[in-house]
Amino acid sequence: MMVRTAATYRGVYDALGERKDCSTEDRHVADQLADVLPGGAAGAKALSGLLRGFVKRAGRMMIDAEVDQFLECGVDLSLREPLHDFLQRCSGPSRDTPRVIYLDDDPAATAHARTSIGAGNSSTRAALVDHRDPLSAMTAPVDGNREPDSGKETVRDCLKSEWPIGLIHCGLLPHLGDRSAPAMMADLLRRWDVLLPQGSFIALSHFCVPPSNPPLAAVAAKVEEIFTESALGAGVFLTPEQFADLFRGHALVQPAPGHLREVVPVDRFWPDGPALDRHSAAVAPVLWGGVARKGAPFGLLG
């Protein structure tokens, strides 16, 4: 069992969902969020499910685009079907097993991931990284040795050179910035972009509030305060326009047939299944997502 002693962004999302081994601080932050988010505790719990649903649908879309290697910023092996298992199921028996490398800055989460994955799974690895330094993340060892020049296998060594990569950067960005967040995030993503081959995809999620929605703006202010006063230190909201600007230079994937290439609340990206329950619908407008391709646009959905 993974043991956390302080709040982390992943621990808070786990505490909002079904996890039972979160730290006291994780639960405290999650309880505070439940007090202010639309839908209360049920809405807060739905937030975690909405995020993971978007990650899976974005990953499935990339599999459809014949991407077979992925970097996920943030470890989450708490689900009944973690991302690497889901992507393997989407690929089917006729294709090679997708390569998935989880990147995390939490030593406990990374060690837990390695144990969960198992030594015999060569297609799925985990590395302890600095999320603010993409270049060093690519040279981070995947065997637990923290020395970058140790001669051990690195993240880059696990990837096929010049083949497209699916970068999944969801749930983390709001907690890396401050009031200068848009500029910092844009710079961070530019540094990731130069490391990705042509044809790669970038999936992002972020807390967003349209300027024309005063009730949600009031919620955003309270949520930002909770995150800022916690050990996370930040939980920034953007406008949808600021979020869309993070993809500048790349063509966004249409979130559904007939849509523009745009960012949307995460439940509207490649939606499937029945309409959201009322708790998910209440909180969905604060969590937005988008996927873009480096190079030629992906698909025309009609």
Buried (B, 14 or more C-beta within 10 A) or exposed (E): EBEBEBBBBBBBBBBBBEBEBBBEBBBBBBBBBBEBBBBBBBBBBBBBBBBBBBBBBBBBBBBEBEBBBBBBBBBBBBBEEBBBBBBBEBBEEEEEBBBBBBBBBBEBBBBBBBEBBEEEEEBBBBBBBEBBEBEEBBBBBBEEBEEEEEEBBBBBEBBEEEBBBBBBBBBBBBBBBEEEBBEBBBEBBEBBBEBBBEBBBBBBBBBBBEEEEEEBBEBBEBBBEBBBEBBBEBBBBBBBEBBBBBBEEBBBBBBEEEBEBBBBBBBBBBBEEEEBEEBBBBBBBBBBBBBBBBBEEBEEEE
